[in-house]
Amino acid sequence: MFTFDQNKLIEKLNEYLSNKKSLTKLPQGYCHGLSLLWLHHMSLRTESSFYQLVIDIISLPLSQYTPFENRIDEFIARIEWLQNANDYDNQLEQFDVEKLLEVPHKISFSGVFNHRDLNRLLKSILDSEKMICLSGIDHSIGIYCRDEKYYIYDPNYVSGKAKIFSSIKSLTDEIFLTYLSINKKPSPTLSLFFNIATHHVTENSLDEIEIKKQLTDSYAQLNRKDALGNNSLHLASENNDIHAIHMLLKNGVNVNMPNLNQETALFTAVNYSRYDVVNLLLTHGAQVNAINIHHKISLHYAAENNDLEIAETLLQHNSLVDHADKSNKTPLVYAVEQNHILIIKTLIANNANPLHLIDKDNCILSLALSKKRWDAILFLLINIKNINQISNALITEIAAHEKNIRAIYKIKEKFFSPKNQLHLSRMITELCPAPAEEKISVLSSSAMIDIPATTEDVSNNFSNPTSTYSYGFFSLTHSVTKLKENIISATSYLGFKMH
């Protein structure tokens, strides 16, 4: 007896791709793509061919795929596009079902529903030939109405086919069973995103504004939460539903209501890169420095996600730039970990501490070194306000990496003074510790300073109170050809000329 398994389907498709020497490998989890493709076939009344192809892919050995390889290739391309459209076109998202399915009309809304309200809503929106992609927590299913029958397709059904119901109450029961079995957590409510596409609008169909008005006019709906503590504002923020957010705020929903992770709707908007929603929530009193259970603020997530526009907006609304989470990591730490240079520059420009101690042994600069974030190291170094805050051990570690030479020169330019001569000379000497057979002079002005070849020479020279130094032109002693090339490259980068 045939038993459908979505994971098995993807495994067989990957075997097929591997057998064809394709570099493509599909990850697990195509419920959204499969549901949308099923809806497409339902609208064409070709769902039987969809079911048969899925059965053949799972049931037949690869050697018997040859007669329908073109259909398999098309199937793969379609579920991949429908599941991950944003990877190919950043103007598209999963919820843009009318564009993905190429139909002219779409209604989109979200809410936290109990059984009664969901049943009532389905009665008002379900009419013939509506394609509904229903998304809950980490899962999507398809719903279709045809000839007064209600079809529901869950990619986890073992039959591989849709279930058919004659009443909306039975359909509502099935939706609750589906999502409660996935969430594995009893709850009287469900968080659901409705994305409805249709080829035509009937005279009796409710429009999007009427539906949202029904949802937001209900006080119970405004304050209802799902199993994760999310309310309708969290869902509308995730769904980028500006109109619904306006109505929710107008009707008095608490903009700072947290979920079970102590995250307000602002966290949701930041996590999903909803720039317009972030602005809207902030102008309506969202607390920019609200803290979640991990002691993070929204700026942590903007930095980690490399979301420059949102990070700048949060900072403009007085986000705490050096707030540390439970791991003692500031937003700058996450930006350095991910090598998000523009975020690093923005945080530093807003006075983030480049030497913040993550623990007793590591600061942000040492983290950048451990992860070989060369550009980040350069920017962190040139924004340090006091060079003597950097330990000699860390200087030695910096100097051990030839790619840091640009940073060394930048530090020299910024901090070279009698007070810091020993510290800086040790840094440069550690970078170029070779004997004095060969010299490269780096021109900055007409004056010259010779940096001794060893750390001992540096100490002796700079400890002499009668020594005088002229700044700008200095010689580096070394014998390593590769290092010489690096120095030439670095001095070129800094605008120096070789002497």
TORSEMI-176533 format. One record per residue (C-alpha): residue in three letters; residue number from 1; y, z negated, x negated. Coordinates in steps of 0.25 Angstrom, whole numbers. Layout:
["ALA"; NUM; [Y; Z; X]],
...
***
This chain:
["MET"; 1; [0; 0; 0]],
["PHE"; 2; [14; 4; -5]],
["THR"; 3; [23; -8; -9]],
["PHE"; 4; [37; -5; -13]],
["ASP"; 5; [44; -12; -24]],
["GLN"; 6; [58; -9; -29]],
["ASN"; 7; [55; -14; -43]],
["LYS"; 8; [43; -5; -43]],
["LEU"; 9; [51; 7; -39]],
["ILE"; 10; [60; 5; -50]],
["GLU"; 11; [49; 3; -60]],
["LYS"; 12; [42; 16; -56]],
["LEU"; 13; [56; 24; -57]],
["ASN"; 14; [58; 18; -71]],
["GLU"; 15; [44; 22; -75]],
["TYR"; 16; [47; 36; -70]],
["LEU"; 17; [60; 37; -77]],
["SER"; 18; [53; 32; -90]],
["ASN"; 19; [43; 42; -89]],
["LYS"; 20; [54; 53; -88]],
["LYS"; 21; [60; 48; -101]],
["SER"; 22; [72; 43; -93]],
["LEU"; 23; [81; 33; -99]],
["THR"; 24; [85; 28; -86]],
["LYS"; 25; [78; 15; -81]],
["LEU"; 26; [81; 9; -67]],
["PRO"; 27; [83; -6; -66]],
["GLN"; 28; [77; -14; -55]],
["GLY"; 29; [85; -16; -42]],
["TYR"; 30; [88; -3; -34]],
["CYS"; 31; [89; -9; -20]],
["HIS"; 32; [103; -4; -18]],
["GLY"; 33; [100; 10; -23]],
["LEU"; 34; [87; 11; -15]],
["SER"; 35; [93; 6; -2]],
["LEU"; 36; [105; 16; -3]],
["LEU"; 37; [95; 27; -6]],
["TRP"; 38; [86; 23; 6]],
["LEU"; 39; [99; 23; 15]],
["HIS"; 40; [102; 37; 10]],
["HIS"; 41; [88; 42; 14]],
["MET"; 42; [89; 35; 27]],
["SER"; 43; [102; 42; 30]],
["LEU"; 44; [95; 55; 27]],
["ARG"; 45; [82; 51; 35]],
["THR"; 46; [74; 53; 22]],
["GLU"; 47; [70; 39; 20]],
["SER"; 48; [55; 42; 20]],
["SER"; 49; [57; 51; 7]],
["PHE"; 50; [64; 39; 1]],
["TYR"; 51; [52; 30; 4]],
["GLN"; 52; [41; 40; 0]],
["LEU"; 53; [48; 42; -14]],
["VAL"; 54; [49; 27; -16]],
["ILE"; 55; [34; 25; -13]],
["ASP"; 56; [30; 37; -22]],
["ILE"; 57; [38; 31; -34]],
["ILE"; 58; [32; 18; -33]],
["SER"; 59; [18; 22; -29]],
["LEU"; 60; [15; 35; -37]],
["PRO"; 61; [12; 35; -52]],
["LEU"; 62; [23; 42; -61]],
["SER"; 63; [14; 54; -63]],
["GLN"; 64; [15; 58; -48]],
["TYR"; 65; [31; 57; -48]],
["THR"; 66; [32; 72; -53]],
["PRO"; 67; [33; 78; -39]],
["PHE"; 68; [45; 70; -35]],
["GLU"; 69; [52; 67; -48]],
["ASN"; 70; [65; 73; -43]],
["ARG"; 71; [65; 64; -31]],
["ILE"; 72; [62; 52; -40]],
["ASP"; 73; [74; 55; -49]],
["GLU"; 74; [83; 57; -37]],
["PHE"; 75; [78; 43; -32]],
["ILE"; 76; [81; 36; -45]],
["ALA"; 77; [95; 43; -46]],
["ARG"; 78; [98; 39; -32]],
["ILE"; 79; [94; 24; -33]],
["GLU"; 80; [101; 23; -46]],
["TRP"; 81; [114; 29; -41]],
["LEU"; 82; [114; 21; -28]],
["GLN"; 83; [111; 8; -35]],
["ASN"; 84; [120; 9; -47]],
["ALA"; 85; [131; 19; -43]],
["ASN"; 86; [141; 11; -51]],
["ASP"; 87; [134; 14; -64]],
["TYR"; 88; [137; 29; -62]],
["ASP"; 89; [150; 28; -54]],
["ASN"; 90; [159; 16; -56]],
["GLN"; 91; [166; 20; -43]],
["LEU"; 92; [153; 17; -35]],
["GLU"; 93; [146; 4; -31]],
["GLN"; 94; [133; 1; -24]],
["PHE"; 95; [140; -2; -12]],
["ASP"; 96; [147; 12; -11]],
["VAL"; 97; [136; 16; -2]],
["GLU"; 98; [144; 27; 5]],
["LYS"; 99; [146; 34; -8]],
["LEU"; 100; [132; 32; -14]],
["LEU"; 101; [126; 37; -1]],
["GLU"; 102; [137; 48; 1]],
["VAL"; 103; [140; 44; 15]],
["PRO"; 104; [154; 44; 21]],
["HIS"; 105; [155; 30; 27]],
["LYS"; 106; [153; 16; 22]],
["ILE"; 107; [155; 2; 27]],
["SER"; 108; [154; -10; 17]],
["PHE"; 109; [155; -25; 19]],
["SER"; 110; [149; -38; 16]],
["GLY"; 111; [146; -52; 21]],
["VAL"; 112; [138; -64; 22]],
["PHE"; 113; [129; -63; 34]],
["ASN"; 114; [120; -72; 42]],
["HIS"; 115; [109; -66; 51]],
["ARG"; 116; [118; -65; 64]],
["ASP"; 117; [130; -59; 57]],
["LEU"; 118; [122; -49; 50]],
["ASN"; 119; [114; -45; 63]],
["ARG"; 120; [128; -43; 70]],
["LEU"; 121; [134; -35; 59]],
["LEU"; 122; [122; -25; 58]],
["LYS"; 123; [123; -23; 73]],
["SER"; 124; [137; -19; 72]],
["ILE"; 125; [135; -9; 60]],
["LEU"; 126; [121; -3; 61]],
["ASP"; 127; [121; 10; 68]],
["SER"; 128; [114; 23; 65]],
["GLU"; 129; [113; 29; 51]],
["LYS"; 130; [121; 18; 44]],
["MET"; 131; [116; 15; 30]],
["ILE"; 132; [118; 1; 26]],
["CYS"; 133; [116; -4; 12]],
["LEU"; 134; [115; -19; 13]],
["SER"; 135; [117; -27; 0]],
["GLY"; 136; [114; -42; -2]],
["ILE"; 137; [112; -50; -14]],
["ASP"; 138; [106; -41; -25]],
["HIS"; 139; [99; -32; -14]],
["SER"; 140; [102; -20; -5]],
["ILE"; 141; [95; -14; 7]],
["GLY"; 142; [97; -3; 16]],
["ILE"; 143; [99; -3; 31]],
["TYR"; 144; [99; 10; 40]],
["CYS"; 145; [100; 12; 55]],
["ARG"; 146; [94; 24; 61]],
["ASP"; 147; [89; 27; 76]],
["GLU"; 148; [92; 12; 80]],
["LYS"; 149; [83; 7; 69]],
["TYR"; 150; [87; -1; 57]],
["TYR"; 151; [81; 2; 43]],
["ILE"; 152; [82; -8; 32]],
["TYR"; 153; [78; -4; 18]],
["ASP"; 154; [75; -15; 7]],
["PRO"; 155; [71; -9; -7]],
["ASN"; 156; [62; -22; -8]],
["TYR"; 157; [54; -18; 5]],
["VAL"; 158; [39; -16; 0]],
["SER"; 159; [37; -5; 9]],
["GLY"; 160; [48; 3; 2]],
["LYS"; 161; [54; 7; 16]],
["ALA"; 162; [64; 2; 26]],
["LYS"; 163; [61; -7; 37]],
["ILE"; 164; [65; -3; 51]],
["PHE"; 165; [71; -12; 62]],
["SER"; 166; [75; -10; 76]],
["SER"; 167; [85; -22; 78]],
["ILE"; 168; [96; -26; 69]],
["LYS"; 169; [91; -41; 70]],
["SER"; 170; [78; -37; 63]],
["LEU"; 171; [87; -29; 53]],
["THR"; 172; [95; -42; 51]],
["ASP"; 173; [83; -50; 49]],
["GLU"; 174; [77; -40; 39]],
["ILE"; 175; [90; -40; 31]],
["PHE"; 176; [90; -56; 30]],
["LEU"; 177; [76; -56; 26]],
["THR"; 178; [78; -45; 15]],
["TYR"; 179; [90; -53; 8]],
["LEU"; 180; [84; -66; 10]],
["SER"; 181; [71; -62; 3]],
["ILE"; 182; [79; -56; -9]],
["ASN"; 183; [89; -68; -10]],
["LYS"; 184; [77; -78; -9]],
["LYS"; 185; [87; -88; -3]],
["PRO"; 186; [87; -92; 12]],
["SER"; 187; [101; -89; 17]],
["PRO"; 188; [107; -87; 31]],
["THR"; 189; [116; -77; 26]],
["LEU"; 190; [116; -64; 18]],
["SER"; 191; [127; -58; 9]],
["LEU"; 192; [127; -43; 12]],
["PHE"; 193; [134; -30; 9]],
["PHE"; 194; [134; -19; 19]],
["ASN"; 195; [137; -5; 14]],
["ILE"; 196; [135; 4; 26]],
["ALA"; 197; [136; 19; 24]],
["THR"; 198; [135; 30; 35]],
["HIS"; 199; [137; 44; 37]],
["HIS"; 200; [145; 42; 50]],
["VAL"; 201; [152; 31; 58]],
["THR"; 202; [149; 29; 72]],
["GLU"; 203; [159; 26; 83]],
["ASN"; 204; [154; 12; 85]],
["SER"; 205; [152; 8; 70]],
["LEU"; 206; [160; -4; 65]],
["ASP"; 207; [169; 0; 53]],
["GLU"; 208; [170; -8; 40]],
["ILE"; 209; [183; -16; 44]],
["GLU"; 210; [177; -20; 57]],
["ILE"; 211; [164; -25; 50]],
["LYS"; 212; [172; -33; 40]],
["LYS"; 213; [181; -39; 50]],
["GLN"; 214; [169; -44; 58]],
["LEU"; 215; [163; -50; 45]],
["THR"; 216; [176; -57; 41]],
["ASP"; 217; [181; -61; 54]],
["SER"; 218; [169; -71; 55]],
["TYR"; 219; [172; -85; 49]],
["ALA"; 220; [158; -87; 47]],
["GLN"; 221; [156; -74; 39]],
["LEU"; 222; [168; -77; 30]],
["ASN"; 223; [162; -90; 25]],
["ARG"; 224; [147; -87; 26]],
["LYS"; 225; [140; -87; 13]],
["ASP"; 226; [127; -81; 8]],
["ALA"; 227; [116; -87; 0]],
["LEU"; 228; [124; -86; -13]],
["GLY"; 229; [136; -92; -7]],
["ASN"; 230; [144; -79; -6]],
["ASN"; 231; [153; -77; 6]],
["SER"; 232; [159; -64; 11]],
["LEU"; 233; [170; -63; 1]],
["HIS"; 234; [160; -64; -10]],
["LEU"; 235; [153; -52; -4]],
["ALA"; 236; [165; -44; -1]],
["SER"; 237; [170; -46; -15]],
["GLU"; 238; [157; -41; -21]],
["ASN"; 239; [158; -29; -11]],
["ASN"; 240; [172; -26; -15]],
["ASP"; 241; [176; -26; -1]],
["ILE"; 242; [191; -28; -1]],
["HIS"; 243; [193; -27; 14]],
["ALA"; 244; [183; -38; 17]],
["ILE"; 245; [189; -47; 7]],
["HIS"; 246; [202; -45; 13]],
["MET"; 247; [197; -49; 27]],
["LEU"; 248; [189; -61; 21]],
["LEU"; 249; [201; -66; 14]],
["LYS"; 250; [210; -64; 27]],
["ASN"; 251; [200; -71; 35]],
["GLY"; 252; [200; -84; 26]],
["VAL"; 253; [187; -82; 17]],
["ASN"; 254; [188; -92; 5]],
["VAL"; 255; [191; -83; -7]],
["ASN"; 256; [186; -94; -16]],
["MET"; 257; [173; -97; -9]],
["PRO"; 258; [162; -98; -20]],
["ASN"; 259; [148; -94; -19]],
["LEU"; 260; [136; -102; -24]],
["ASN"; 261; [140; -98; -38]],
["GLN"; 262; [154; -103; -35]],
["GLU"; 263; [159; -89; -36]],
["THR"; 264; [170; -85; -27]],
["ALA"; 265; [172; -70; -22]],
["LEU"; 266; [181; -68; -35]],
["PHE"; 267; [169; -70; -44]],
["THR"; 268; [161; -59; -35]],
["ALA"; 269; [173; -49; -36]],
["VAL"; 270; [174; -51; -51]],
["ASN"; 271; [159; -50; -53]],
["TYR"; 272; [159; -37; -45]],
["SER"; 273; [171; -31; -52]],
["ARG"; 274; [179; -31; -39]],
["TYR"; 275; [193; -30; -44]],
["ASP"; 276; [200; -28; -31]],
["VAL"; 277; [192; -40; -25]],
["VAL"; 278; [196; -49; -37]],
["ASN"; 279; [211; -46; -35]],
["LEU"; 280; [210; -48; -20]],
["LEU"; 281; [202; -61; -21]],
["LEU"; 282; [212; -66; -32]],
["THR"; 283; [224; -63; -23]],
["HIS"; 284; [218; -71; -12]],
["GLY"; 285; [216; -84; -20]],
["ALA"; 286; [203; -82; -27]],
["GLN"; 287; [202; -92; -38]],
["VAL"; 288; [201; -84; -51]],
["ASN"; 289; [196; -96; -59]],
["ALA"; 290; [185; -100; -49]],
["ILE"; 291; [172; -105; -57]],
["ASN"; 292; [158; -102; -53]],
["ILE"; 293; [145; -110; -56]],
["HIS"; 294; [145; -104; -70]],
["HIS"; 295; [159; -109; -72]],
["LYS"; 296; [164; -94; -73]],
["ILE"; 297; [176; -89; -67]],
["SER"; 298; [178; -74; -63]],
["LEU"; 299; [184; -70; -76]],
["HIS"; 300; [171; -73; -83]],
["TYR"; 301; [164; -62; -74]],
["ALA"; 302; [176; -52; -76]],
["ALA"; 303; [175; -54; -91]],
["GLU"; 304; [160; -53; -91]],
["ASN"; 305; [160; -40; -82]],
["ASN"; 306; [171; -33; -91]],
["ASP"; 307; [180; -32; -79]],
["LEU"; 308; [193; -31; -85]],
["GLU"; 309; [202; -29; -73]],
["ILE"; 310; [196; -41; -65]],
["ALA"; 311; [197; -50; -78]],
["GLU"; 312; [212; -46; -79]],
["THR"; 313; [214; -49; -64]],
["LEU"; 314; [207; -63; -65]],
["LEU"; 315; [216; -66; -78]],
["GLN"; 316; [228; -62; -70]],
["HIS"; 317; [225; -72; -60]],
["ASN"; 318; [224; -83; -71]],
["SER"; 319; [209; -83; -73]],
["LEU"; 320; [205; -93; -84]],
["VAL"; 321; [202; -84; -96]],
["ASP"; 322; [195; -95; -104]],
["HIS"; 323; [187; -101; -93]],
["ALA"; 324; [173; -105; -98]],
["ASP"; 325; [160; -104; -90]],
["LYS"; 326; [148; -113; -91]],
["SER"; 327; [144; -106; -104]],
["ASN"; 328; [158; -109; -109]],
["LYS"; 329; [161; -94; -109]],
["THR"; 330; [174; -89; -106]],
["PRO"; 331; [177; -75; -100]],
["LEU"; 332; [180; -70; -114]],
["VAL"; 333; [166; -74; -118]],
["TYR"; 334; [160; -65; -108]],
["ALA"; 335; [169; -54; -112]],
["VAL"; 336; [165; -55; -126]],
["GLU"; 337; [150; -56; -123]],
["GLN"; 338; [151; -43; -115]],
["ASN"; 339; [161; -37; -125]],
["HIS"; 340; [171; -34; -114]],
["ILE"; 341; [183; -31; -124]],
["LEU"; 342; [193; -28; -113]],
["ILE"; 343; [190; -41; -106]],
["ILE"; 344; [190; -48; -120]],
["LYS"; 345; [204; -43; -122]],
["THR"; 346; [209; -47; -108]],
["LEU"; 347; [204; -61; -109]],
["ILE"; 348; [210; -63; -123]],
["ALA"; 349; [223; -57; -118]],
["ASN"; 350; [222; -68; -108]],
["ASN"; 351; [221; -79; -119]],
["ALA"; 352; [205; -80; -118]],
["ASN"; 353; [201; -88; -130]],
["PRO"; 354; [193; -79; -140]],
["LEU"; 355; [187; -91; -147]],
["HIS"; 356; [182; -99; -135]],
["LEU"; 357; [170; -107; -139]],
["ILE"; 358; [158; -104; -130]],
["ASP"; 359; [150; -115; -137]],
["LYS"; 360; [151; -123; -150]],
["ASP"; 361; [146; -112; -158]],
["ASN"; 362; [152; -99; -152]],
["CYS"; 363; [165; -94; -148]],
["ILE"; 364; [169; -81; -141]],
["LEU"; 365; [171; -74; -155]],
["SER"; 366; [157; -78; -160]],
["LEU"; 367; [151; -73; -147]],
["ALA"; 368; [158; -60; -150]],
["LEU"; 369; [152; -60; -164]],
["SER"; 370; [138; -63; -159]],
["LYS"; 371; [139; -51; -149]],
["LYS"; 372; [145; -42; -159]],
["ARG"; 373; [157; -39; -150]],
["TRP"; 374; [166; -33; -161]],
["ASP"; 375; [178; -29; -152]],
["ALA"; 376; [178; -42; -145]],
["ILE"; 377; [178; -49; -159]],
["LEU"; 378; [190; -41; -163]],
["PHE"; 379; [198; -45; -151]],
["LEU"; 380; [194; -59; -151]],
["LEU"; 381; [198; -61; -165]],
["ILE"; 382; [211; -55; -164]],
["ASN"; 383; [215; -63; -152]],
["ILE"; 384; [211; -77; -159]],
["LYS"; 385; [224; -85; -160]],
["ASN"; 386; [220; -93; -172]],
["ILE"; 387; [211; -87; -183]],
["ASN"; 388; [207; -101; -188]],
["GLN"; 389; [199; -104; -175]],
["ILE"; 390; [188; -94; -180]],
["SER"; 391; [179; -102; -189]],
["ASN"; 392; [175; -96; -203]],
["ALA"; 393; [161; -95; -198]],
["LEU"; 394; [165; -86; -187]],
["ILE"; 395; [174; -78; -196]],
["THR"; 396; [162; -76; -205]],
["GLU"; 397; [154; -71; -193]],
["ILE"; 398; [165; -62; -189]],
["ALA"; 399; [166; -56; -203]],
["ALA"; 400; [151; -53; -204]],
["HIS"; 401; [152; -42; -194]],
["GLU"; 402; [159; -30; -200]],
["LYS"; 403; [163; -25; -186]],
["ASN"; 404; [173; -37; -186]],
["ILE"; 405; [182; -31; -197]],
["ARG"; 406; [192; -26; -187]],
["ALA"; 407; [193; -41; -181]],
["ILE"; 408; [195; -46; -195]],
["TYR"; 409; [207; -37; -198]],
["LYS"; 410; [213; -41; -185]],
["ILE"; 411; [212; -55; -188]],
["LYS"; 412; [218; -53; -201]],
["GLU"; 413; [230; -46; -195]],
["LYS"; 414; [232; -57; -185]],
["PHE"; 415; [230; -70; -193]],
["PHE"; 416; [232; -67; -207]],
["SER"; 417; [242; -78; -212]],
["PRO"; 418; [241; -88; -223]],
["LYS"; 419; [236; -98; -213]],
["ASN"; 420; [224; -89; -210]],
["GLN"; 421; [221; -82; -223]],
["LEU"; 422; [209; -90; -227]],
["HIS"; 423; [202; -88; -214]],
["LEU"; 424; [205; -74; -213]],
["SER"; 425; [202; -70; -227]],
["ARG"; 426; [188; -77; -225]],
["MET"; 427; [186; -68; -213]],
["ILE"; 428; [190; -55; -220]],
["THR"; 429; [182; -60; -233]],
["GLU"; 430; [170; -63; -225]],
["LEU"; 431; [171; -49; -219]],
["CYS"; 432; [172; -42; -233]],
["PRO"; 433; [164; -52; -242]],
["ALA"; 434; [161; -42; -253]],
["PRO"; 435; [165; -41; -268]],
["ALA"; 436; [178; -36; -273]],
["GLU"; 437; [174; -22; -279]],
["GLU"; 438; [180; -14; -267]],
["LYS"; 439; [193; -17; -260]],
["ILE"; 440; [198; -11; -247]],
["SER"; 441; [213; -13; -244]],
["VAL"; 442; [218; -13; -230]],
["LEU"; 443; [232; -9; -228]],
["SER"; 444; [240; -17; -218]],
["SER"; 445; [254; -17; -225]],
["SER"; 446; [259; -17; -240]],
["ALA"; 447; [255; -31; -243]],
["MET"; 448; [241; -35; -248]],
["ILE"; 449; [231; -46; -248]],
["ASP"; 450; [218; -47; -255]],
["ILE"; 451; [207; -54; -248]],
["PRO"; 452; [197; -60; -258]],
["ALA"; 453; [183; -55; -258]],
["THR"; 454; [176; -69; -255]],
["THR"; 455; [178; -81; -246]],
["GLU"; 456; [179; -89; -259]],
["ASP"; 457; [190; -80; -264]],
["VAL"; 458; [197; -81; -250]],
["SER"; 459; [197; -96; -251]],
["ASN"; 460; [202; -97; -265]],
["ASN"; 461; [213; -87; -263]],
["PHE"; 462; [218; -92; -250]],
["SER"; 463; [218; -107; -254]],
["ASN"; 464; [228; -104; -265]],
["PRO"; 465; [241; -108; -260]],
["THR"; 466; [249; -99; -270]],
["SER"; 467; [242; -86; -265]],
["THR"; 468; [251; -76; -258]],
["TYR"; 469; [246; -65; -248]],
["SER"; 470; [253; -53; -242]],
["TYR"; 471; [247; -49; -229]],
["GLY"; 472; [243; -35; -224]],
["PHE"; 473; [236; -28; -235]],
["PHE"; 474; [223; -34; -239]],
["SER"; 475; [210; -30; -247]],
["LEU"; 476; [196; -33; -243]],
["THR"; 477; [185; -33; -253]],
["HIS"; 478; [172; -28; -250]],
["SER"; 479; [161; -18; -255]],
["VAL"; 480; [154; -14; -242]],
["THR"; 481; [156; 0; -239]],
["LYS"; 482; [153; -2; -224]],
["LEU"; 483; [163; -14; -223]],
["LYS"; 484; [173; -5; -230]],
["GLU"; 485; [172; 5; -220]],
["ASN"; 486; [173; -5; -209]],
["ILE"; 487; [186; -11; -215]],
["ILE"; 488; [192; 3; -216]],
["SER"; 489; [188; 5; -201]],
["ALA"; 490; [194; -8; -197]],
["THR"; 491; [207; -6; -205]],
["SER"; 492; [208; 8; -199]],
["TYR"; 493; [206; 1; -185]],
["LEU"; 494; [218; -9; -188]],
["GLY"; 495; [227; 2; -193]],
["PHE"; 496; [226; -1; -208]],
["LYS"; 497; [226; 9; -219]],
["MET"; 498; [217; 9; -231]],
["HIS"; 499; [223; 6; -244]],
***
